[in-house]
Amino acid sequence: MTVLRENHRSRTPAPADRSPAPASSVPLEDVARRFALDEGFDAFGIAAPDAIEPAGARLKAWVADGAHGDMGWMADTLERRADPRTLWPDIRSVIMLGLNYGPAQDPRAVLAQRTKGAISAYARAEDYHEVIKPRLKRIARALLAEAKARGVAADVKVFVDTAPLMEKPLAAAAGLGWQGKHTNLVSRDLGSWLFLGAIATTLELAPTAPERDHCGSCRACLDACPTAAFPAPYVIDARRCISYLTIEHKGSIPLELRPLMGNRIYGCDDCLAACPWNKFAVAGREAKLAARAENDAPDLAELVTLDDAAFRARFPKSAIKRVGRDRFVRNVLIAIGNSGDAGLRGLVEARLGDEAEVVREAAGWALGRLG
């Protein structure tokens, strides 16, 4: 979370075409939209902070049911997530922005290559936090300068998935899309592949119209889940979700779920990719969010040998680094156990003496699976 004020100075000057004009008849909402488009964002909307009250109530019930697993930070920040005004009492509007990261091909294609690792599409490129946050800061500075030129004092804060803010409900309230039955945002124009960023502000901005739910009777996303992580439409049990298990879960992965994970070693795109609205999706334009060739279908035999230094060097500027080497190699070993390739036994045996208990345990399981 970053706080910007009118006197905030940036090392990176705003583009020349963003210098504030004298008091203008152009609404600030339209000015903000232009700034967002200039920064390459694909979707723009504005939500009132109280627009997510129903989502906040559902979140509380979800956590009370224990569906958040061992993500203790969800429970610790529950009140702030349920209402943005508890996070910042002065907030009056939230500008929601979307950046398309649509993959050039179906990310599920690698699932058939059992000795390759399947990495979620969003994590195959540069860390999206580092791509989006500087742009939000530039938009925020330009908007504050424009407001100041009109004699309006304001503050802003920018968020990129790292603060207790419910971005998906806010994006739905702002009209960027709707939360589908898989609980993720779906856009009529961009499908499932959208990174979100938020600019909270003390400015009174007119909200945009929300998007209605277009899921209808479709349950493609629910039926596509390998681990049956959806006990009901619009409800996910994180404890069964492969994205949670491979990224957030720190301990050993439940035995009954391991065979269902296949070769997914970081995240899972199945419910997103199955959505019929992706027929309108297009490949993302941002080069930094394009998949790196080495992450499209990496060899499990290479990844299982990584020590901590090699892991960090293998995934520079990558969201994958946040899980750490031990959890990542744990995931790789489960994928090897599901590969059926006995030729990988020697590499697995080498991990039986690993310093990390979670790696040793996964290695023992993988050996048993390989026969």
C-alpha positions in Angstrom: 0.0 0.0 0.0 1.4 3.4 -1.0 0.2 6.8 0.2 0.5 9.7 -2.3 -0.3 13.3 -1.5 -0.3 16.5 -3.5 3.3 17.3 -2.6 4.5 13.8 -3.3 7.5 13.9 -5.8 8.3 11.1 -8.1 11.6 10.1 -9.5 9.8 9.3 -12.8 8.1 12.5 -14.2 4.7 12.1 -15.6 4.4 12.1 -19.4 4.2 15.6 -20.9 0.6 15.2 -22.1 -0.6 14.9 -18.5 0.3 18.4 -17.2 -2.8 19.7 -15.4 -4.9 22.2 -17.3 -6.6 25.1 -15.7 -10.0 24.4 -14.2 -11.8 22.4 -16.9 -15.3 21.4 -17.7 -14.2 17.9 -18.3 -15.3 15.7 -15.4 -12.5 14.3 -13.2 -13.9 10.9 -13.9 -13.2 11.3 -17.6 -9.7 12.7 -16.8 -8.9 9.7 -14.7 -10.1 7.4 -17.4 -7.8 9.0 -19.9 -4.9 8.7 -17.6 -5.6 5.0 -17.1 -5.9 4.4 -20.9 -2.6 6.3 -21.4 -1.0 3.9 -19.0 -2.2 0.9 -21.0 -5.0 -0.3 -18.8 -7.8 -2.2 -20.5 -10.7 -1.6 -18.1 -11.7 1.3 -15.9 -14.5 1.9 -13.5 -15.4 3.7 -10.2 -17.0 2.2 -7.1 -18.4 3.6 -3.9 -16.7 2.1 -0.9 -20.0 0.9 0.6 -20.9 -1.0 -2.6 -19.3 -4.2 -1.3 -21.2 -4.6 1.9 -23.0 -7.8 0.8 -19.6 -9.3 -0.3 -18.2 -8.4 3.1 -20.9 -10.3 4.9 -20.3 -13.3 2.6 -16.6 -13.1 3.4 -17.2 -13.2 7.1 -19.4 -16.3 6.7 -16.8 -18.0 4.5 -14.0 -17.4 7.1 -16.3 -18.6 9.9 -16.7 -21.8 8.0 -13.0 -22.3 7.8 -12.9 -22.4 4.0 -9.9 -20.0 4.0 -7.6 -22.9 5.2 -4.5 -21.8 7.0 -4.5 -18.3 5.5 -4.6 -16.7 8.9 -4.1 -13.3 7.5 -7.6 -13.5 6.0 -9.2 -13.8 9.4 -6.8 -11.3 11.0 -7.8 -8.6 8.5 -11.4 -9.6 8.1 -13.0 -6.4 9.4 -10.9 -4.2 7.2 -11.6 -6.4 4.1 -15.3 -6.3 4.7 -15.4 -2.5 4.6 -12.8 -0.3 2.9 -13.8 2.6 5.2 -12.3 0.7 8.2 -9.0 0.6 6.3 -9.2 4.3 5.5 -12.1 6.3 7.0 -11.6 9.2 4.5 -12.1 7.1 1.4 -14.9 8.4 -0.8 -14.3 6.6 -4.1 -12.3 3.7 -5.5 -11.0 3.7 -9.1 -10.7 0.1 -10.3 -8.4 -0.7 -13.2 -7.9 -3.9 -15.2 -5.0 -5.0 -17.2 -5.4 -7.9 -19.7 -2.9 -10.7 -19.4 -4.7 -13.1 -21.8 -2.3 -16.0 -22.7 -1.5 -16.5 -26.4 -2.6 -20.1 -26.1 -4.7 -22.3 -23.7 -2.6 -22.6 -20.6 -4.0 -26.1 -20.0 -2.0 -27.5 -23.0 0.9 -28.4 -20.8 -1.2 -30.7 -18.6 -0.8 -33.5 -21.2 3.0 -33.3 -20.9 3.5 -35.3 -17.7 7.2 -34.7 -17.2 6.7 -30.9 -17.7 5.5 -28.5 -15.0 2.3 -26.6 -15.4 2.6 -23.0 -14.1 -0.5 -20.7 -13.9 -0.6 -18.2 -16.8 -0.3 -15.2 -14.6 3.0 -16.4 -13.1 4.8 -17.3 -16.3 5.8 -13.7 -16.8 7.2 -10.8 -14.8 5.6 -10.2 -11.4 2.5 -8.3 -12.1 2.8 -6.2 -8.9 6.0 -4.7 -10.3 4.3 -3.9 -13.6 1.0 -2.4 -12.3 2.0 -0.5 -9.2 4.3 2.1 -10.9 1.4 2.8 -13.3 -1.1 3.3 -10.5 1.3 5.8 -8.9 1.6 7.8 -12.0 -2.1 7.9 -12.6 -2.6 8.9 -8.9 -0.1 11.7 -9.1 -1.6 13.1 -12.4 -5.1 12.9 -10.9 -4.0 14.8 -7.8 -2.3 17.5 -9.9 -5.5 17.9 -12.0 -7.6 18.2 -8.8 -5.2 20.7 -7.3 -5.4 22.8 -10.5 -9.2 22.9 -10.0 -8.8 24.0 -6.3 -9.7 20.6 -4.9 -7.6 19.1 -2.2 -7.4 15.3 -2.2 -5.4 12.2 -1.1 -5.0 8.8 -2.7 -3.7 5.3 -1.9 -2.9 2.7 -4.5 -3.3 -1.1 -4.0 -2.2 -4.1 -6.0 -3.4 -7.3 -4.3 -1.2 -6.7 -1.2 -3.5 -4.9 1.2 -6.8 -6.0 2.8 -9.0 -4.7 0.1 -11.6 -6.8 -1.7 -10.6 -6.0 -5.3 -12.9 -8.4 -7.0 -16.2 -7.2 -5.5 -15.0 -3.6 -6.0 -14.2 -4.3 -9.6 -17.7 -5.9 -10.1 -19.3 -2.9 -8.4 -17.3 -0.6 -10.8 -18.6 -2.5 -13.8 -15.4 -4.2 -14.9 -17.1 -7.6 -14.9 -18.9 -9.9 -12.5 -17.7 -12.5 -10.1 -18.5 -15.8 -11.8 -19.4 -19.1 -10.2 -15.7 -19.8 -9.7 -15.5 -16.5 -7.6 -13.1 -14.8 -10.0 -13.9 -11.8 -12.1 -15.3 -12.3 -15.6 -15.3 -9.6 -18.2 -17.7 -9.6 -21.2 -14.9 -8.1 -23.3 -11.7 -9.7 -21.9 -12.9 -13.0 -20.4 -11.1 -14.3 -17.4 -7.7 -12.9 -17.8 -7.6 -9.6 -15.9 -5.1 -8.2 -13.3 -6.7 -5.6 -11.0 -5.4 -2.5 -9.5 -7.2 0.0 -7.2 -6.8 3.8 -6.5 -8.7 4.8 -3.4 -9.2 8.5 -3.1 -10.9 11.2 -1.0 -12.3 12.7 -4.2 -16.1 12.4 -4.6 -16.3 10.6 -8.0 -19.4 9.4 -9.7 -19.6 5.5 -9.6 -20.0 3.6 -12.9 -22.8 1.2 -13.4 -22.1 -2.4 -12.1 -22.1 -5.3 -14.5 -24.8 -7.9 -14.0 -24.1 -11.6 -13.7 -24.0 -13.4 -17.1 -23.2 -16.9 -15.9 -26.8 -18.2 -16.3 -27.1 -21.9 -16.0 -23.5 -22.6 -17.1 -21.3 -24.6 -14.7 -18.3 -25.2 -17.0 -15.9 -23.7 -14.4 -17.3 -25.8 -11.6 -17.1 -29.0 -13.6 -13.5 -28.3 -14.7 -12.0 -28.2 -11.2 -9.7 -31.2 -10.7 -10.2 -31.3 -7.0 -13.9 -30.4 -6.7 -13.1 -27.2 -4.8 -16.5 -25.7 -5.3 -19.1 -27.0 -2.8 -21.6 -24.7 -4.5 -21.7 -22.1 -7.2 -20.0 -18.9 -6.1 -18.3 -20.6 -3.2 -14.8 -22.0 -3.1 -13.2 -24.2 -0.5 -9.6 -23.0 -0.5 -8.5 -26.2 1.3 -9.2 -28.1 -1.9 -8.1 -25.5 -4.4 -4.8 -26.3 -6.3 -3.8 -22.7 -6.4 -4.1 -22.5 -2.6 -2.4 -25.8 -2.1 0.6 -25.0 -4.3 1.0 -21.3 -3.3 -0.5 -20.5 0.1 -0.4 -23.9 2.0 2.9 -24.2 3.8 2.8 -27.8 5.1 2.4 -31.2 3.5 -0.4 -31.4 0.9 -3.3 -33.8 1.8 -2.6 -37.3 0.4 -6.0 -37.7 -1.2 -5.6 -34.5 -3.2 -2.1 -35.2 -4.6 -3.0 -37.5 -7.4 -5.6 -34.9 -8.6 -3.0 -32.2 -9.0 -1.3 -33.8 -12.0 1.7 -31.8 -13.0 0.4 -28.4 -11.7 3.3 -27.0 -9.8 2.2 -23.4 -9.3 -1.4 -22.4 -9.4 -4.2 -23.7 -11.6 -6.0 -22.2 -14.5 -8.6 -24.8 -15.2 -11.7 -23.0 -13.9 -10.7 -19.8 -15.6 -9.8 -21.4 -18.9 -13.1 -23.3 -19.0 -15.2 -20.2 -19.0 -17.1 -19.7 -22.3 -16.7 -16.0 -22.1 -13.1 -16.5 -23.0 -14.3 -16.6 -26.6 -14.0 -12.8 -26.4 -10.6 -12.8 -24.8 -7.6 -11.6 -26.7 -3.9 -12.0 -25.9 -2.5 -9.3 -23.6 -0.6 -6.4 -25.1 1.8 -5.8 -22.3 5.2 -7.4 -23.2 6.2 -7.7 -19.6 3.2 -9.9 -18.9 3.9 -12.2 -21.8 5.0 -15.7 -20.8 8.7 -16.4 -20.7 9.6 -19.3 -22.9 11.3 -21.1 -20.0 8.2 -21.0 -17.9 5.7 -22.4 -20.5 6.6 -26.0 -20.0 9.7 -26.4 -17.8 11.2 -29.8 -17.2 10.4 -31.3 -13.8 13.9 -33.0 -13.9 15.5 -29.5 -13.9 13.2 -27.9 -11.3 13.6 -30.7 -8.7 17.3 -30.1 -8.4 17.0 -26.4 -7.4 18.6 -25.3 -4.2 17.6 -21.9 -2.7 20.1 -19.9 -4.7 19.3 -21.6 -7.9 15.6 -21.2 -7.3 16.0 -17.5 -6.9 18.1 -17.2 -10.0 15.7 -19.3 -12.0 12.7 -17.1 -11.2 13.9 -13.5 -11.1 11.2 -10.8 -10.9 8.7 -13.5 -10.7 5.6 -14.1 -8.5 6.8 -17.6 -8.0 9.6 -16.5 -5.7 7.0 -15.7 -3.0 6.4 -19.4 -2.2 10.1 -20.0 -1.5 12.2 -22.9 -2.7 11.0 -25.6 -0.3 7.3 -25.3 -1.1 8.1 -25.1 -4.8 10.2 -28.2 -4.8 7.5 -30.0 -2.8 5.1 -29.2 -5.6 7.5 -30.4 -8.2 8.0 -33.7 -6.4 4.2 -34.3 -6.3 4.1 -33.7 -10.1 6.9 -36.2 -10.6 5.0 -38.7 -8.5 2.1 -38.2 -10.8 4.2 -38.4 -14.0 4.6 -42.2 -14.0 8.2 -41.7 -15.3 10.4 -44.1 -13.4 13.4 -42.5 -15.0 13.1 -39.7 -12.5 13.6 -41.9 -9.5 17.2 -41.0 -9.1 16.4 -37.3 -8.9 13.7 -38.0 -6.3 16.0 -40.2 -4.2 18.4 -37.3 -4.0 15.8 -35.2 -2.3 15.2 -37.8 0.5 18.1 -36.2 2.4 16.9 -32.6 1.8 17.1 -30.1 4.7 13.4 -29.3 4.4 11.0 -31.8 6.0 8.2 -30.9 3.6 10.6 -31.8 0.7 11.7 -35.1 2.2 8.1 -36.1 2.8 7.1 -35.3 -0.7 10.1 -37.2 -2.1 9.1 -40.3 -0.1 5.6 -40.1 -1.5 6.8 -39.6 -5.1 9.0 -42.7 -4.8 6.1 -44.8 -3.7 4.1 -43.5 -6.7 6.9 -44.3 -9.1 7.0 -47.9 -7.9 
